[in-house]
């Protein structure tokens, strides 16, 4: 008995030591309240407003006026219309042109609002519910990728209802919180992100990804202050990007990243405005977390506003490059291995941090025009190179072995 009583304080002490080793706080260097000593992201990061502008935009074909979802698969962008049309379309990533059309027979398209995927299947959400808010036939189509490419799609159905919807009285148009236009597939589950017309929030529900009839379990509700219309997920990076728009048709992204497990809103949450006024953004896809594709439906409000259906390309390197570990390359020259850069919020120094051991002592800093802005010797301490005097921008760090790496430099 004595051994057991003696062991208890020792165990408690060990647990306390482990707990004290973790420092909770904001771990994102781009946040206002970045804590450099934090080792555990507690979801407290706050950010300044940010605006992104597409680097390219392309008009889509006339039969894609109601493009409503996007995925990146097989080196193409795939989309669909949100009613009547039983086709899915493979688009050229460089210009949005239709490369191939695949017909899905034996199903209906009441209101297809989103497309998602896992390794072997694509999933199409026939769950748009904004007309009266009282649909009882909400479903997701599960389709083998191999069967699509073979020209004989094999389609299964996942049926569901919302656990907290008890009133199915018809509402007026766009007057329900039980509409959905976004979902992701993660592990063995599907996670729905609702489009809440009344509250301007989104609720996350989960259902299995196997065919069947389910009651979607409510996980949480979060105030995104807008209407969520699309989602894309990088499971290996713990990164979700939601797209949507406000009641004034001002589109936005909502970035969720650095979360654990399926606690999608438990870490970094950053809303990004998109400079596409009056664009009804509906679909989002990514090829690696930095380059994103967005699509918008045709929108017209006479006599002054006419926006054609389009595909847009966004570069989020500025926002996610540090988190994803992908940095700018300059003219595709050889990059120094494993280098990252973060601003030091307490000084004017730019910290170039590296795991490289054999750093040479001579360096030059170039701007993107190839002009030398700083040159000299390095003082290296703990493998961190401190360089002061740079304004915000993209710079090229060149050592005497002619290897280069470019950086986005952010001054505090």
CORKAJO-V363436 format. One record per backbone hydrogen bond with DSSP energy under -0.5 kcal/mol. CO is the residue of the C=O (numbers start at 1). NH is the residue of the N-H. Records with the same first field share a line. If there is no record, write none. Layout:
CO=NH / NH
This chain:
1=5
2=6
3=7
4=8
5=9
6=10
7=11
8=12
9=13
10=14
11=15
12=16
13=17
14=18
15=19
16=20
17=21
18=22
19=22
21=23
22=24
23=39 / 40
25=27 / 42
26=35
27=29
28=31
31=34
34=36
35=38
40=25
46=32 / 33
50=273
52=275
56=313
58=311
61=64
62=65
64=67
65=298
66=82
69=80
71=73 / 78
73=76
76=73
77=91
78=71
79=89
80=68 / 69
83=85
86=104
87=81
88=102
89=79 / 91
90=99 / 100
91=77
92=95 / 96
97=92
100=90
102=88
103=105
109=84
111=113 / 127 / 128
114=125
116=123
120=145
121=118
122=143
123=116
124=126 / 141
125=113 / 114 / 127
126=139
127=180
129=133
130=174
132=171
138=160
139=126
140=158
141=124 / 143
142=156
143=122
144=148
145=149
146=150
147=152
148=151
153=155
154=144
156=142
157=159 / 212
158=140
159=214
161=216
162=165
164=166
166=168
172=175
176=197
179=195
182=193
184=186 / 191
186=189
188=209
189=186
190=192 / 207
191=184
192=194 / 205
193=181 / 182
194=196
195=179 / 197
196=200
200=225 / 226
201=196
202=222
203=194 / 205
204=219 / 220
205=192
206=217
207=190
212=159
214=161 / 216
216=163
217=206
220=204
222=202 / 224
226=228
227=245
230=243
232=241
233=235
234=237 / 238 / 239
235=238
237=258
238=258 / 259
239=234
240=242 / 256
241=232
242=254
243=229 / 230
244=252
245=227
246=249
249=251 / 278 / 279
250=246
251=274
252=244
253=272
254=242
255=270
256=240
257=268
260=263
262=264
263=266
268=257
270=255
272=253
273=52
274=276
276=251 / 279
278=280
279=281
280=297
283=295
285=293
290=292 / 316
291=287
292=314
293=285
294=312
295=282 / 283
296=310
297=280
299=307
301=304 / 305
304=306
305=301
306=308
307=299
309=60
310=296
311=58
312=294
313=55 / 56
314=292 / 316
316=320
317=321
320=324
321=325 / 326
325=327
328=406
329=331
330=333
334=404
336=339
338=355
340=353
342=351
343=345
344=347
349=344 / 351
350=352 / 387
351=342 / 353
352=385
353=340
357=359
361=378
362=400
363=376
364=366 / 398
365=373 / 374
366=396
367=370
371=367
374=365
376=363
378=380
379=381 / 386
381=384
383=354
384=381 / 386
385=352 / 387
387=350
393=395 / 409
394=368
395=397 / 407
396=366 / 398
397=405
398=364
399=402
403=399
405=397
407=395 / 409
408=410
409=393 / 411
